[in-house]
Amino acid sequence: MFSILCLATRIFIYMIIVRVVLSWFPATSGGFVAQISYFVGRFTEPVFDWVRRFMPRTGVLDLTPLVILLFLQIVVQGMILRC
């Protein structure tokens, strides 16, 4: 059971990293970057929205991915120790 949760958490972490990296590139309508961004955003945006409700505004820098990644790393470390 924990191995499935570990795998799902790792996949979500990779999706967040892909989303952050793709945010540095322009997403033209219908292009490859736009399609990948849309796919990854469908899974990550609900969590991002939820975390943003509790975080103060930091201007143009969005720290939401960092907060989520830190939390998920703590969760994964706990799961690995129990696996």
Residue pairs with C-beta under 8 A, 6 or more apart in sequence:
2 79
2 82
2 83
3 83
5 79
6 76
6 79
6 80
6 83
9 72
9 75
9 76
9 79
10 76
12 43
12 44
12 47
12 72
13 69
13 72
13 73
13 76
15 40
15 43
15 44
16 44
16 65
16 68
16 69
16 72
17 69
18 36
18 40
19 37
19 40
19 41
19 44
19 65
20 65
22 33
22 36
22 37
22 40
23 37
25 33
26 33
27 33
27 34
27 37
28 34
47 68
48 64
48 65
48 68
51 64
51 67
51 68
52 64
55 63
55 64
55 67
